[in-house]
Amino acid sequence: MTPTEQIAEYLSRRFRSTLDRPLISGGVIDSFGVLEVIAFLEDTFAITIDPNRHELTEFETVDSIAMLVENERQTA
């Protein structure tokens, strides 16, 4: 399973929503949800995400979250 698929599966299962709309501006996840997503990403992909270094827009779509994971893996 690719990182994008893992992220999509987690988000749809955890937030019980289709992923056809923006996650934050669409009201699927809130700021506390972002923290849950960060914890999931850190545990699943063995990375560390500093929330102070990232904009909420990086958590807006599955693809943008997957890009964030890829960037963090490259800098680790």
C-alpha positions in Angstrom: 0.0 0.0 0.0 1.4 3.4 -0.9 1.7 6.3 1.6 -1.1 8.1 -0.2 -3.4 5.0 0.1 -2.5 4.6 3.8 -3.3 8.2 4.5 -6.6 8.1 2.5 -7.6 4.9 4.3 -6.9 6.4 7.7 -8.7 9.7 7.0 -11.8 8.0 5.7 -11.9 5.5 8.5 -11.1 8.0 11.3 -13.2 11.0 10.2 -15.9 8.9 8.4 -16.0 11.2 5.4 -15.5 10.9 1.8 -12.3 12.6 0.6 -13.9 14.5 -2.3 -13.7 17.9 -0.5 -11.0 19.8 1.1 -10.3 18.4 4.6 -9.9 21.6 6.6 -11.8 24.3 4.7 -14.5 21.6 3.9 -15.0 21.0 7.7 -13.9 17.4 7.6 -11.1 17.9 10.2 -10.5 20.7 12.7 -7.3 21.8 14.5 -7.5 18.9 16.9 -8.0 16.6 14.0 -4.8 17.9 12.4 -3.0 16.9 15.6 -4.4 13.4 15.4 -3.3 13.2 11.7 0.2 14.3 12.7 0.3 11.6 15.4 -0.8 9.0 12.8 1.8 10.2 10.3 4.6 10.2 12.8 3.7 6.7 14.0 3.1 5.2 10.6 6.0 6.7 8.7 8.6 7.1 11.5 8.9 10.8 10.9 8.7 13.9 13.2 6.4 16.7 12.1 6.8 20.1 13.9 3.3 21.7 13.6 5.0 25.2 13.9 6.8 24.6 10.7 3.8 23.7 8.6 0.7 25.6 7.3 -2.8 24.1 7.7 -3.0 24.1 3.9 -0.5 21.3 3.9 -3.2 19.1 5.5 -6.0 20.2 3.1 -5.9 17.1 0.8 -4.6 13.5 0.8 -2.1 14.5 -1.9 -0.7 17.5 0.1 -0.4 15.3 3.2 1.4 12.6 1.2 3.8 15.3 -0.2 4.5 16.6 3.4 5.3 13.0 4.4 7.7 12.6 1.4 9.4 15.9 2.2 9.9 14.9 5.9 11.3 11.6 4.9 13.8 13.2 2.6 15.0 15.6 5.3 15.2 13.0 8.1 
